[in-house]
Amino acid sequence: MNNALRELRKDEGWSQADLADRLDVSRQTVNAIETGKYDPSLPLAFKIAGLFGKRIEDIFSP
Amino acid sequence: MFRFWKNASSTNAFERENNKKYRWEMGVGMLLYFILTVAQGWSYHLWQWDEGPWRVAVALAPMTAILLCVWAGWRMYRRVDELQRRIINEDMTVAAFGTAVITFGYGFLEQVGFPRLSMFWVWGVLGSLWIIVHWANRLIGRYHP
């Protein structure tokens, strides 16, 4: 899947570690999602969407 | 290909906190294992536990520390995030299949005269394969940058 996580994160001025701490995941997970190596679970996708105040489909796309 | 050398150990507060708890809990287990193993050795030397009902209890004494290490490992598994859990599951699955192949293969070889090996070797094989598979996946950048 494609995602706009990196752009959204940079718009907030956060590092990968900052975003990972806000999501209670490892920095490795944030990096893997941004580079397309890993698709988050539904609960984590909802958490990401809620953090940025967007819908899941606004961040993730097939 | 060799991305391992590049920012392989970069972590965030979530990971550092989990790692700290794991090291503490596993460290206590390993220290207890060392103490019990040494004490077991001394007791064999002093009292020669070759027979009697206590020899089984003495032989299994280090297992209390092993169980503590298992508990520490389980707590670590429950604390990590979903990707780390997936990595553990995938690496351990491949290591388990590899261990089955190696131990069964050697079992057949024992029937044709190869030296019989202790059961201690099984975990040694599994643990070694787990490490090899994990680092191989890191080298190819399967989930790592």
N, CA and C atoms of all chains as a GROMACS GRO file, in nm:
protein
  621
    1MET      N    1   0.082  -0.119   0.000
    1MET     CA    2   0.000   0.000   0.000
    1MET      C    3   0.087   0.126   0.000
    2ASN      N    4   0.029   0.233  -0.054
    2ASN     CA    5   0.098   0.362  -0.050
    2ASN      C    6   0.045   0.443   0.068
    3ASN      N    7   0.127   0.533   0.116
    3ASN     CA    8   0.081   0.616   0.226
    3ASN      C    9   0.151   0.752   0.223
    4ALA      N   10   0.088   0.846   0.290
    4ALA     CA   11   0.143   0.982   0.296
    4ALA      C   12   0.199   1.012   0.433
    5LEU      N   13   0.241   0.908   0.502
    5LEU     CA   14   0.283   0.926   0.641
    5LEU      C   15   0.406   1.016   0.653
    6ARG      N   16   0.501   0.995   0.562
    6ARG     CA   17   0.625   1.075   0.571
    6ARG      C   18   0.595   1.223   0.553
    7GLU      N   19   0.510   1.254   0.456
    7GLU     CA   20   0.478   1.395   0.432
    7GLU      C   21   0.405   1.456   0.550
    8LEU      N   22   0.307   1.381   0.604
    8LEU     CA   23   0.232   1.431   0.718
    8LEU      C   24   0.323   1.452   0.838
    9ARG      N   25   0.415   1.361   0.859
    9ARG     CA   26   0.508   1.372   0.971
    9ARG      C   27   0.596   1.495   0.955
   10LYS      N   28   0.646   1.515   0.835
   10LYS     CA   29   0.737   1.630   0.812
   10LYS      C   30   0.661   1.761   0.822
   11ASP      N   31   0.536   1.761   0.785
   11ASP     CA   32   0.455   1.883   0.799
   11ASP      C   33   0.444   1.925   0.945
   12GLU      N   34   0.443   1.824   1.035
   12GLU     CA   35   0.435   1.852   1.178
   12GLU      C   36   0.572   1.884   1.239
   13GLY      N   37   0.677   1.861   1.160
   13GLY     CA   38   0.812   1.885   1.211
   13GLY      C   39   0.859   1.776   1.307
   14TRP      N   40   0.803   1.657   1.292
   14TRP     CA   41   0.841   1.547   1.381
   14TRP      C   42   0.945   1.458   1.316
   15SER      N   43   1.030   1.401   1.400
   15SER     CA   44   1.121   1.298   1.351
   15SER      C   45   1.046   1.164   1.355
   16GLN      N   46   1.108   1.062   1.299
   16GLN     CA   47   1.044   0.929   1.306
   16GLN      C   48   1.032   0.883   1.451
   17ALA      N   49   1.130   0.917   1.531
   17ALA     CA   50   1.126   0.879   1.672
   17ALA      C   51   1.013   0.951   1.744
   18ASP      N   52   0.992   1.080   1.711
   18ASP     CA   53   0.884   1.155   1.773
   18ASP      C   54   0.749   1.091   1.740
   19LEU      N   55   0.729   1.060   1.613
   19LEU     CA   56   0.602   0.999   1.570
   19LEU      C   57   0.584   0.863   1.635
   20ALA      N   58   0.692   0.786   1.642
   20ALA     CA   59   0.685   0.652   1.701
   20ALA      C   60   0.644   0.661   1.848
   21ASP      N   61   0.699   0.757   1.920
   21ASP     CA   62   0.663   0.772   2.061
   21ASP      C   63   0.517   0.812   2.077
   22ARG      N   64   0.466   0.894   1.986
   22ARG     CA   65   0.325   0.934   1.993
   22ARG      C   66   0.231   0.818   1.962
   23LEU      N   67   0.280   0.721   1.884
   23LEU     CA   68   0.198   0.605   1.847
   23LEU      C   69   0.225   0.483   1.936
   24ASP      N   70   0.320   0.495   2.029
   24ASP     CA   71   0.360   0.381   2.115
   24ASP      C   72   0.409   0.264   2.033
   25VAL      N   73   0.488   0.293   1.933
   25VAL     CA   74   0.552   0.188   1.854
   25VAL      C   75   0.701   0.221   1.843
   26SER      N   76   0.775   0.130   1.781
   26SER     CA   77   0.919   0.154   1.764
   26SER      C   78   0.944   0.243   1.643
   27ARG      N   79   1.059   0.306   1.641
   27ARG     CA   80   1.097   0.388   1.525
   27ARG      C   81   1.108   0.301   1.401
   28GLN      N   82   1.149   0.178   1.420
   28GLN     CA   83   1.158   0.082   1.309
   28GLN      C   84   1.022   0.064   1.241
   29THR      N   85   0.916   0.059   1.320
   29THR     CA   86   0.782   0.041   1.264
   29THR      C   87   0.743   0.162   1.181
   30VAL      N   88   0.768   0.281   1.232
   30VAL     CA   89   0.736   0.402   1.154
   30VAL      C   90   0.813   0.402   1.023
   31ASN      N   91   0.940   0.369   1.030
   31ASN     CA   92   1.022   0.366   0.909
   31ASN      C   93   0.970   0.262   0.810
   32ALA      N   94   0.934   0.145   0.860
   32ALA     CA   95   0.885   0.038   0.772
   32ALA      C   96   0.754   0.076   0.705
   33ILE      N   97   0.668   0.148   0.777
   33ILE     CA   98   0.541   0.193   0.718
   33ILE      C   99   0.570   0.297   0.611
   34GLU      N  100   0.655   0.394   0.642
   34GLU     CA  101   0.685   0.501   0.546
   34GLU      C  102   0.749   0.449   0.419
   35THR      N  103   0.832   0.348   0.431
   35THR     CA  104   0.902   0.293   0.313
   35THR      C  105   0.822   0.184   0.244
   36GLY      N  106   0.702   0.156   0.293
   36GLY     CA  107   0.617   0.057   0.229
   36GLY      C  108   0.654  -0.088   0.258
   37LYS      N  109   0.742  -0.111   0.353
   37LYS     CA  110   0.781  -0.249   0.384
   37LYS      C  111   0.680  -0.316   0.475
   38TYR      N  112   0.594  -0.237   0.539
   38TYR     CA  113   0.499  -0.294   0.634
   38TYR      C  114   0.370  -0.213   0.629
   39ASP      N  115   0.256  -0.284   0.625
   39ASP     CA  116   0.125  -0.220   0.631
   39ASP      C  117   0.073  -0.233   0.774
   40PRO      N  118   0.035  -0.123   0.838
   40PRO     CA  119  -0.009  -0.131   0.977
   40PRO      C  120  -0.139  -0.207   0.993
   41SER      N  121  -0.162  -0.257   1.113
   41SER     CA  122  -0.289  -0.320   1.145
   41SER      C  123  -0.397  -0.213   1.148
   42LEU      N  124  -0.523  -0.257   1.152
   42LEU     CA  125  -0.633  -0.161   1.153
   42LEU      C  126  -0.630  -0.071   1.277
   43PRO      N  127  -0.609  -0.128   1.397
   43PRO     CA  128  -0.600  -0.040   1.514
   43PRO      C  129  -0.490   0.064   1.502
   44LEU      N  130  -0.375   0.026   1.452
   44LEU     CA  131  -0.265   0.122   1.438
   44LEU      C  132  -0.297   0.224   1.329
   45ALA      N  133  -0.362   0.180   1.222
   45ALA     CA  134  -0.401   0.274   1.115
   45ALA      C  135  -0.500   0.377   1.169
   46PHE      N  136  -0.593   0.333   1.252
   46PHE     CA  137  -0.688   0.427   1.314
   46PHE      C  138  -0.616   0.524   1.406
   47LYS      N  139  -0.516   0.473   1.477
   47LYS     CA  140  -0.439   0.557   1.569
   47LYS      C  141  -0.364   0.665   1.490
   48ILE      N  142  -0.305   0.624   1.378
   48ILE     CA  143  -0.231   0.719   1.294
   48ILE      C  144  -0.326   0.824   1.240
   49ALA      N  145  -0.440   0.780   1.190
   49ALA     CA  146  -0.537   0.874   1.133
   49ALA      C  147  -0.586   0.972   1.240
   50GLY      N  148  -0.613   0.919   1.358
   50GLY     CA  149  -0.659   1.005   1.467
   50GLY      C  150  -0.554   1.107   1.507
   51LEU      N  151  -0.427   1.066   1.506
   51LEU     CA  152  -0.318   1.156   1.545
   51LEU      C  153  -0.309   1.275   1.450
   52PHE      N  154  -0.329   1.249   1.320
   52PHE     CA  155  -0.319   1.358   1.221
   52PHE      C  156  -0.452   1.422   1.192
   53GLY      N  157  -0.559   1.373   1.254
   53GLY     CA  158  -0.690   1.432   1.232
   53GLY      C  159  -0.742   1.410   1.091
   54LYS      N  160  -0.710   1.293   1.035
   54LYS     CA  161  -0.755   1.263   0.899
   54LYS      C  162  -0.824   1.127   0.896
   55ARG      N  163  -0.885   1.094   0.782
   55ARG     CA  164  -0.944   0.962   0.765
   55ARG      C  165  -0.834   0.866   0.718
   56ILE      N  166  -0.857   0.739   0.744
   56ILE     CA  167  -0.756   0.638   0.705
   56ILE      C  168  -0.731   0.645   0.554
   57GLU      N  169  -0.839   0.658   0.476
   57GLU     CA  170  -0.822   0.657   0.329
   57GLU      C  171  -0.753   0.783   0.278
   58ASP      N  172  -0.743   0.887   0.362
   58ASP     CA  173  -0.668   1.006   0.323
   58ASP      C  174  -0.518   0.985   0.339
   59ILE      N  175  -0.482   0.886   0.422
   59ILE     CA  176  -0.340   0.861   0.448
   59ILE      C  177  -0.291   0.738   0.371
   60PHE      N  178  -0.373   0.633   0.367
   60PHE     CA  179  -0.334   0.507   0.302
   60PHE      C  180  -0.416   0.484   0.176
   61SER      N  181  -0.350   0.434   0.074
   61SER     CA  182  -0.421   0.403  -0.051
   61SER      C  183  -0.358   0.277  -0.112
   62PRO      N  184  -0.439   0.200  -0.187
   62PRO     CA  185  -0.386   0.075  -0.245
   62PRO      C  186  -0.284   0.101  -0.356
   63MET      N  187   2.288  -0.357  -0.009
   63MET     CA  188   2.248  -0.479   0.060
   63MET      C  189   2.290  -0.476   0.206
   64PHE      N  190   2.407  -0.428   0.236
   64PHE     CA  191   2.454  -0.434   0.374
   64PHE      C  192   2.410  -0.312   0.452
   65ARG      N  193   2.276  -0.299   0.469
   65ARG     CA  194   2.225  -0.183   0.540
   65ARG      C  195   2.244  -0.195   0.689
   66PHE      N  196   2.284  -0.313   0.732
   66PHE     CA  197   2.302  -0.337   0.875
   66PHE      C  198   2.394  -0.234   0.937
   67TRP      N  199   2.498  -0.195   0.865
   67TRP     CA  200   2.597  -0.107   0.924
   67TRP      C  201   2.549   0.036   0.937
   68LYS      N  202   2.436   0.064   0.872
   68LYS     CA  203   2.389   0.201   0.870
   68LYS      C  204   2.273   0.214   0.966
   69ASN      N  205   2.275   0.297   1.063
   69ASN     CA  206   2.170   0.326   1.163
   69ASN      C  207   2.091   0.204   1.209
   70ALA      N  208   2.160   0.095   1.236
   70ALA     CA  209   2.090  -0.026   1.276
   70ALA      C  210   2.041  -0.017   1.420
   71SER      N  211   2.101   0.068   1.500
   71SER     CA  212   2.066   0.067   1.641
   71SER      C  213   1.990   0.192   1.682
   72SER      N  214   1.932   0.265   1.586
   72SER     CA  215   1.862   0.387   1.621
   72SER      C  216   1.726   0.353   1.683
   73THR      N  217   1.701   0.400   1.803
   73THR     CA  218   1.577   0.363   1.872
   73THR      C  219   1.509   0.488   1.925
   74ASN      N  220   1.384   0.469   1.972
   74ASN     CA  221   1.311   0.579   2.034
   74ASN      C  222   1.283   0.544   2.180
   75ALA      N  223   1.214   0.632   2.249
   75ALA     CA  224   1.191   0.614   2.392
   75ALA      C  225   1.113   0.485   2.420
   76PHE      N  226   1.016   0.453   2.334
   76PHE     CA  227   0.936   0.331   2.348
   76PHE      C  228   1.026   0.208   2.352
   77GLU      N  229   1.118   0.200   2.256
   77GLU     CA  230   1.208   0.085   2.249
   77GLU      C  231   1.306   0.084   2.366
   78ARG      N  232   1.359   0.202   2.398
   78ARG     CA  233   1.460   0.207   2.505
   78ARG      C  234   1.398   0.162   2.637
   79GLU      N  235   1.274   0.202   2.662
   79GLU     CA  236   1.207   0.162   2.786
   79GLU      C  237   1.186   0.011   2.788
   80ASN      N  238   1.140  -0.045   2.676
   80ASN     CA  239   1.119  -0.190   2.668
   80ASN      C  240   1.249  -0.266   2.684
   81ASN      N  241   1.353  -0.216   2.616
   81ASN     CA  242   1.484  -0.283   2.624
   81ASN      C  243   1.537  -0.281   2.766
   82LYS      N  244   1.517  -0.170   2.836
   82LYS     CA  245   1.566  -0.156   2.973
   82LYS      C  246   1.497  -0.257   3.065
   83LYS      N  247   1.366  -0.269   3.051
   83LYS     CA  248   1.292  -0.364   3.134
   83LYS      C  249   1.334  -0.507   3.102
   84TYR      N  250   1.351  -0.537   2.974
   84TYR     CA  251   1.389  -0.672   2.934
   84TYR      C  252   1.526  -0.707   2.988
   85ARG      N  253   1.621  -0.615   2.976
   85ARG     CA  254   1.757  -0.643   3.022
   85ARG      C  255   1.758  -0.667   3.173
   86TRP      N  256   1.679  -0.591   3.245
   86TRP     CA  257   1.673  -0.606   3.390
   86TRP      C  258   1.615  -0.743   3.426
   87GLU      N  259   1.499  -0.776   3.365
   87GLU     CA  260   1.431  -0.901   3.399
   87GLU      C  261   1.512  -1.023   3.354
   88MET      N  262   1.565  -1.019   3.232
   88MET     CA  263   1.644  -1.131   3.182
   88MET      C  264   1.776  -1.139   3.257
   89GLY      N  265   1.831  -1.026   3.293
   89GLY     CA  266   1.958  -1.024   3.366
   89GLY      C  267   1.946  -1.094   3.500
   90VAL      N  268   1.835  -1.068   3.570
   90VAL     CA  269   1.812  -1.134   3.699
   90VAL      C  270   1.802  -1.286   3.678
   91GLY      N  271   1.729  -1.327   3.575
   91GLY     CA  272   1.715  -1.470   3.545
   91GLY      C  273   1.849  -1.534   3.513
   92MET      N  274   1.930  -1.468   3.432
   92MET     CA  275   2.059  -1.525   3.392
   92MET      C  276   2.154  -1.531   3.510
   93LEU      N  277   2.148  -1.428   3.597
   93LEU     CA  278   2.235  -1.428   3.716
   93LEU      C  279   2.196  -1.544   3.808
   94LEU      N  280   2.065  -1.562   3.826
   94LEU     CA  281   2.019  -1.673   3.909
   94LEU      C  282   2.059  -1.807   3.848
   95TYR      N  283   2.053  -1.816   3.716
   95TYR     CA  284   2.094  -1.938   3.648
   95TYR      C  285   2.240  -1.969   3.674
   96PHE      N  286   2.323  -1.866   3.665
   96PHE     CA  287   2.466  -1.882   3.690
   96PHE      C  288   2.489  -1.931   3.834
   97ILE      N  289   2.422  -1.866   3.929
   97ILE     CA  290   2.439  -1.901   4.070
   97ILE      C  291   2.395  -2.045   4.096
   98LEU      N  292   2.278  -2.081   4.043
   98LEU     CA  293   2.225  -2.216   4.068
   98LEU      C  294   2.310  -2.323   3.999
   99THR      N  295   2.361  -2.292   3.881
   99THR     CA  296   2.444  -2.389   3.811
   99THR      C  297   2.575  -2.413   3.885
  100VAL      N  298   2.635  -2.306   3.932
  100VAL     CA  299   2.759  -2.319   4.009
  100VAL      C  300   2.732  -2.395   4.139
  101ALA      N  301   2.623  -2.359   4.208
  101ALA     CA  302   2.588  -2.427   4.333
  101ALA      C  303   2.562  -2.575   4.309
  102GLN      N  304   2.496  -2.605   4.197
  102GLN     CA  305   2.469  -2.745   4.162
  102GLN      C  306   2.601  -2.821   4.143
  103GLY      N  307   2.694  -2.758   4.073
  103GLY     CA  308   2.823  -2.822   4.052
  103GLY      C  309   2.895  -2.848   4.182
  104TRP      N  310   2.895  -2.749   4.269
  104TRP     CA  311   2.960  -2.766   4.400
  104TRP      C  312   2.893  -2.878   4.480
  105SER      N  313   2.758  -2.884   4.474
  105SER     CA  314   2.687  -2.986   4.553
  105SER      C  315   2.721  -3.126   4.503
  106TYR      N  316   2.738  -3.142   4.370
  106TYR     CA  317   2.777  -3.272   4.317
  106TYR      C  318   2.915  -3.310   4.369
  107HIS      N  319   3.003  -3.210   4.371
  107HIS     CA  320   3.140  -3.235   4.415
  107HIS      C  321   3.144  -3.271   4.563
  108LEU      N  322   3.062  -3.204   4.643
  108LEU     CA  323   3.067  -3.224   4.789
  108LEU      C  324   2.990  -3.350   4.832
  109TRP      N  325   2.873  -3.374   4.771
  109TRP     CA  326   2.789  -3.481   4.822
  109TRP      C  327   2.768  -3.598   4.726
  110GLN      N  328   2.822  -3.590   4.604
  110GLN     CA  329   2.811  -3.697   4.505
  110GLN      C  330   2.667  -3.748   4.493
  111TRP      N  331   2.579  -3.671   4.434
  111TRP     CA  332   2.437  -3.703   4.424
  111TRP      C  333   2.412  -3.810   4.318
  112ASP      N  334   2.475  -3.927   4.329
  112ASP     CA  335   2.456  -4.030   4.228
  112ASP      C  336   2.326  -4.106   4.248
  113GLU      N  337   2.281  -4.115   4.370
  113GLU     CA  338   2.157  -4.187   4.395
  113GLU      C  339   2.078  -4.113   4.502
  114GLY      N  340   1.959  -4.160   4.522
  114GLY     CA  341   1.873  -4.098   4.622
  114GLY      C  342   1.771  -4.007   4.556
  115PRO      N  343   1.666  -3.976   4.630
  115PRO     CA  344   1.556  -3.896   4.573
  115PRO      C  345   1.594  -3.752   4.546
  116TRP      N  346   1.698  -3.702   4.608
  116TRP     CA  347   1.732  -3.561   4.592
  116TRP      C  348   1.805  -3.532   4.462
  117ARG      N  349   1.856  -3.638   4.394
  117ARG     CA  350   1.938  -3.611   4.276
  117ARG      C  351   1.858  -3.546   4.164
  118VAL      N  352   1.731  -3.582   4.153
  118VAL     CA  353   1.647  -3.519   4.050
  118VAL      C  354   1.624  -3.372   4.083
  119ALA      N  355   1.594  -3.344   4.209
  119ALA     CA  356   1.570  -3.206   4.251
  119ALA      C  357   1.695  -3.121   4.229
  120VAL      N  358   1.810  -3.176   4.262
  120VAL     CA  359   1.935  -3.101   4.245
  120VAL      C  360   1.963  -3.080   4.095
  121ALA      N  361   1.937  -3.185   4.016
  121ALA     CA  362   1.962  -3.174   3.872
  121ALA      C  363   1.875  -3.066   3.809
  122LEU      N  364   1.752  -3.053   3.858
  122LEU     CA  365   1.657  -2.958   3.799
  122LEU      C  366   1.662  -2.819   3.864
  123ALA      N  367   1.748  -2.801   3.962
  123ALA     CA  368   1.753  -2.672   4.032
  123ALA      C  369   1.768  -2.552   3.939
  124PRO      N  370   1.856  -2.556   3.840
  124PRO     CA  371   1.870  -2.439   3.751
  124PRO      C  372   1.744  -2.409   3.670
  125MET      N  373   1.649  -2.501   3.666
  125MET     CA  374   1.530  -2.478   3.586
  125MET      C  375   1.446  -2.364   3.641
  126THR      N  376   1.455  -2.337   3.772
  126THR     CA  377   1.379  -2.224   3.827
  126THR      C  378   1.426  -2.094   3.762
  127ALA      N  379   1.557  -2.085   3.740
  127ALA     CA  380   1.610  -1.966   3.673
  127ALA      C  381   1.570  -1.964   3.526
  128ILE      N  382   1.568  -2.081   3.463
  128ILE     CA  383   1.527  -2.089   3.322
  128ILE      C  384   1.383  -2.042   3.309
  129LEU      N  385   1.297  -2.084   3.403
  129LEU     CA  386   1.157  -2.041   3.398
  129LEU      C  387   1.146  -1.889   3.415
  130LEU      N  388   1.233  -1.833   3.499
  130LEU     CA  389   1.235  -1.688   3.516
  130LEU      C  390   1.274  -1.620   3.385
  131CYS      N  391   1.370  -1.677   3.313
  131CYS     CA  392   1.412  -1.622   3.183
  131CYS      C  393   1.297  -1.634   3.082
  132VAL      N  394   1.226  -1.745   3.085
  132VAL     CA  395   1.111  -1.762   2.995
  132VAL      C  396   1.007  -1.655   3.024
  133TRP      N  397   0.981  -1.630   3.152
  133TRP     CA  398   0.886  -1.526   3.193
  133TRP      C  399   0.932  -1.391   3.142
  134ALA      N  400   1.062  -1.361   3.152
  134ALA     CA  401   1.115  -1.234   3.102
  134ALA      C  402   1.097  -1.223   2.951
  135GLY      N  403   1.122  -1.333   2.880
  135GLY     CA  404   1.106  -1.334   2.736
  135GLY      C  405   0.960  -1.314   2.696
  136TRP      N  406   0.869  -1.377   2.770
  136TRP     CA  407   0.726  -1.362   2.741
  136TRP      C  408   0.681  -1.218   2.765
  137ARG      N  409   0.728  -1.158   2.873
  137ARG     CA  410   0.692  -1.019   2.901
  137ARG      C  411   0.745  -0.926   2.792
  138MET      N  412   0.866  -0.954   2.744
  138MET     CA  413   0.920  -0.874   2.635
  138MET      C  414   0.832  -0.888   2.512
  139TYR      N  415   0.792  -1.010   2.479
  139TYR     CA  416   0.708  -1.035   2.361
  139TYR      C  417   0.575  -0.959   2.372
  140ARG      N  418   0.522  -0.950   2.492
  140ARG     CA  419   0.394  -0.880   2.512
  140ARG      C  420   0.410  -0.729   2.502
  141ARG      N  421   0.532  -0.680   2.525
  141ARG     CA  422   0.554  -0.535   2.526
  141ARG      C  423   0.584  -0.478   2.388
  142VAL      N  424   0.648  -0.558   2.302
  142VAL     CA  425   0.692  -0.504   2.173
  142VAL      C  426   0.573  -0.469   2.086
  143ASP      N  427   0.597  -0.392   1.980
  143ASP     CA  428   0.486  -0.352   1.894
  143ASP      C  429   0.460  -0.458   1.788
  144GLU      N  430   0.359  -0.431   1.702
  144GLU     CA  431   0.311  -0.534   1.610
  144GLU      C  432   0.415  -0.576   1.506
  145LEU      N  433   0.495  -0.483   1.459
  145LEU     CA  434   0.595  -0.520   1.360
  145LEU      C  435   0.706  -0.603   1.426
  146GLN      N  436   0.749  -0.563   1.544
  146GLN     CA  437   0.853  -0.640   1.613
  146GLN      C  438   0.804  -0.780   1.644
  147ARG      N  439   0.674  -0.792   1.680
  147ARG     CA  440   0.618  -0.924   1.707
  147ARG      C  441   0.614  -1.008   1.579
  148ARG      N  442   0.582  -0.945   1.468
  148ARG     CA  443   0.581  -1.018   1.341
  148ARG      C  444   0.722  -1.067   1.306
  149ILE      N  445   0.821  -0.981   1.328
  149ILE     CA  446   0.960  -1.019   1.300
  149ILE      C  447   1.000  -1.139   1.386
  150ILE      N  448   0.966  -1.133   1.517
  150ILE     CA  449   0.997  -1.245   1.606
  150ILE      C  450   0.930  -1.373   1.555
  151ASN      N  451   0.801  -1.363   1.520
  151ASN     CA  452   0.726  -1.480   1.475
  151ASN      C  453   0.785  -1.540   1.349
  152GLU      N  454   0.817  -1.455   1.252
  152GLU     CA  455   0.870  -1.506   1.125
  152GLU      C  456   1.009  -1.567   1.145
  153ASP      N  457   1.093  -1.497   1.219
  153ASP     CA  458   1.229  -1.549   1.241
  153ASP      C  459   1.224  -1.681   1.316
  154MET      N  460   1.139  -1.688   1.419
  154MET     CA  461   1.132  -1.810   1.500
  154MET      C  462   1.072  -1.925   1.422
  155THR      N  463   0.978  -1.896   1.332
  155THR     CA  464   0.918  -2.002   1.251
  155THR      C  465   1.023  -2.068   1.162
  156VAL      N  466   1.102  -1.986   1.094
  156VAL     CA  467   1.207  -2.040   1.008
  156VAL      C  468   1.310  -2.116   1.092
  157ALA      N  469   1.345  -2.060   1.208
  157ALA     CA  470   1.443  -2.127   1.295
  157ALA      C  471   1.388  -2.261   1.345
  158ALA      N  472   1.259  -2.266   1.375
  158ALA     CA  473   1.198  -2.389   1.424
  158ALA      C  474   1.201  -2.497   1.316
  159PHE      N  475   1.164  -2.460   1.194
  159PHE     CA  476   1.168  -2.557   1.084
  159PHE      C  477   1.310  -2.605   1.059
  160GLY      N  478   1.404  -2.512   1.065
  160GLY     CA  479   1.544  -2.549   1.046
  160GLY      C  480   1.592  -2.643   1.155
  161THR      N  481   1.550  -2.616   1.279
  161THR     CA  482   1.587  -2.704   1.390
  161THR      C  483   1.528  -2.843   1.371
  162ALA      N  484   1.405  -2.851   1.323
  162ALA     CA  485   1.342  -2.980   1.298
  162ALA      C  486   1.423  -3.059   1.195
  163VAL      N  487   1.462  -2.992   1.089
  163VAL     CA  488   1.539  -3.059   0.984
  163VAL      C  489   1.672  -3.109   1.039
  164ILE      N  490   1.742  -3.022   1.111
  164ILE     CA  491   1.876  -3.059   1.160
  164ILE      C  492   1.868  -3.169   1.266
  165THR      N  493   1.777  -3.155   1.362
  165THR     CA  494   1.771  -3.253   1.471
  165THR      C  495   1.718  -3.389   1.422
  166PHE      N  496   1.620  -3.387   1.332
  166PHE     CA  497   1.572  -3.514   1.277
  166PHE      C  498   1.681  -3.579   1.192
  167GLY      N  499   1.747  -3.498   1.112
  167GLY     CA  500   1.854  -3.551   1.029
  167GLY      C  501   1.962  -3.615   1.114
  168TYR      N  502   2.000  -3.545   1.222
  168TYR     CA  503   2.104  -3.603   1.308
  168TYR      C  504   2.054  -3.724   1.383
  169GLY      N  505   1.924  -3.726   1.414
  169GLY     CA  506   1.866  -3.843   1.478
  169GLY      C  507   1.884  -3.968   1.392
  170PHE      N  508   1.862  -3.953   1.262
  170PHE     CA  509   1.883  -4.066   1.170
  170PHE      C  510   2.030  -4.105   1.166
  171LEU      N  511   2.118  -4.007   1.171
  171LEU     CA  512   2.262  -4.036   1.168
  171LEU      C  513   2.306  -4.110   1.294
  172GLU      N  514   2.242  -4.079   1.407
  172GLU     CA  515   2.276  -4.150   1.532
  172GLU      C  516   2.248  -4.299   1.519
  173GLN      N  517   2.148  -4.336   1.438
  173GLN     CA  518   2.114  -4.476   1.422
  173GLN      C  519   2.218  -4.552   1.342
  174VAL      N  520   2.304  -4.480   1.271
  174VAL     CA  521   2.409  -4.547   1.194
  174VAL      C  522   2.547  -4.518   1.252
  175GLY      N  523   2.550  -4.490   1.384
  175GLY     CA  524   2.677  -4.483   1.452
  175GLY      C  525   2.730  -4.346   1.487
  176PHE      N  526   2.662  -4.240   1.448
  176PHE     CA  527   2.712  -4.108   1.487
  176PHE      C  528   2.698  -4.091   1.638
  177PRO      N  529   2.782  -4.009   1.699
  177PRO     CA  530   2.778  -3.994   1.846
  177PRO      C  531   2.642  -3.940   1.892
  178ARG      N  532   2.593  -3.996   2.002
  178ARG     CA  533   2.468  -3.947   2.058
  178ARG      C  534   2.493  -3.813   2.125
  179LEU      N  535   2.405  -3.719   2.099
  179LEU     CA  536   2.422  -3.585   2.156
  179LEU      C  537   2.318  -3.558   2.263
  180SER      N  538   2.356  -3.468   2.357
  180SER     CA  539   2.266  -3.431   2.466
  180SER      C  540   2.150  -3.348   2.413
  181MET      N  541   2.039  -3.350   2.487
  181MET     CA  542   1.923  -3.268   2.453
  181MET      C  543   1.954  -3.119   2.463
  182PHE      N  544   2.062  -3.084   2.532
  182PHE     CA  545   2.100  -2.942   2.542
  182PHE      C  546   2.128  -2.883   2.403
  183TRP      N  547   2.166  -2.968   2.308
  183TRP     CA  548   2.200  -2.919   2.175
  183TRP      C  549   2.080  -2.860   2.101
  184VAL      N  550   1.959  -2.905   2.134
  184VAL     CA  551   1.841  -2.862   2.058
  184VAL      C  552   1.822  -2.711   2.069
  185TRP      N  553   1.825  -2.660   2.194
  185TRP     CA  554   1.809  -2.516   2.210
  185TRP      C  555   1.927  -2.442   2.147
  186GLY      N  556   2.045  -2.502   2.156
  186GLY     CA  557   2.161  -2.440   2.093
  186GLY      C  558   2.140  -2.421   1.943
  187VAL      N  559   2.085  -2.524   1.878
  187VAL     CA  560   2.057  -2.516   1.734
  187VAL      C  561   1.948  -2.412   1.707
  188LEU      N  562   1.839  -2.419   1.785
  188LEU     CA  563   1.728  -2.326   1.763
  188LEU      C  564   1.772  -2.182   1.784
  189GLY      N  565   1.842  -2.158   1.895
  189GLY     CA  566   1.887  -2.022   1.925
  189GLY      C  567   1.983  -1.969   1.819
  190SER      N  568   2.073  -2.054   1.774
  190SER     CA  569   2.170  -2.012   1.672
  190SER      C  570   2.100  -1.980   1.541
  191LEU      N  571   2.007  -2.067   1.501
  191LEU     CA  572   1.934  -2.041   1.376
  191LEU      C  573   1.852  -1.914   1.386
  192TRP      N  574   1.793  -1.889   1.503
  192TRP     CA  575   1.714  -1.768   1.523
  192TRP      C  576   1.801  -1.644   1.498
  193ILE      N  577   1.919  -1.646   1.556
  193ILE     CA  578   2.010  -1.533   1.538
  193ILE      C  579   2.049  -1.518   1.390
  194ILE      N  580   2.084  -1.629   1.326
  194ILE     CA  581   2.127  -1.624   1.186
  194ILE      C  582   2.014  -1.570   1.098
  195VAL      N  583   1.894  -1.624   1.115
  195VAL     CA  584   1.780  -1.580   1.032
  195VAL      C  585   1.751  -1.432   1.056
  196HIS      N  586   1.756  -1.391   1.183
  196HIS     CA  587   1.726  -1.251   1.216
  196HIS      C  588   1.824  -1.157   1.147
  197TRP      N  589   1.952  -1.187   1.157
  197TRP     CA  590   2.053  -1.099   1.098
  197TRP      C  591   2.052  -1.107   0.945
  198ALA      N  592   2.017  -1.225   0.892
  198ALA     CA  593   2.005  -1.234   0.746
  198ALA      C  594   1.893  -1.141   0.697
  199ASN      N  595   1.781  -1.139   0.770
  199ASN     CA  596   1.672  -1.050   0.732
  199ASN      C  597   1.711  -0.903   0.747
  200ARG      N  598   1.792  -0.874   0.847
  200ARG     CA  599   1.839  -0.735   0.864
  200ARG      C  600   1.930  -0.696   0.748
  201LEU      N  601   2.017  -0.789   0.708
  201LEU     CA  602   2.111  -0.759   0.601
  201LEU      C  603   2.039  -0.727   0.471
  202ILE      N  604   1.933  -0.801   0.441
  202ILE     CA  605   1.861  -0.777   0.316
  202ILE      C  606   1.759  -0.665   0.331
  203GLY      N  607   1.746  -0.610   0.452
  203GLY     CA  608   1.656  -0.498   0.473
  203GLY      C  609   1.510  -0.535   0.463
  204ARG      N  610   1.474  -0.656   0.512
  204ARG     CA  611   1.336  -0.702   0.498
  204ARG      C  612   1.237  -0.605   0.565
  205TYR      N  613   1.264  -0.571   0.689
  205TYR     CA  614   1.180  -0.472   0.757
  205TYR      C  615   1.261  -0.356   0.812
  206HIS      N  616   1.390  -0.363   0.792
  206HIS     CA  617   1.478  -0.262   0.848
  206HIS      C  618   1.523  -0.166   0.740
  207PRO      N  619   1.559  -0.042   0.780
  207PRO     CA  620   1.601   0.056   0.679
  207PRO      C  621   1.730   0.017   0.611
   0.00000   0.00000   0.00000
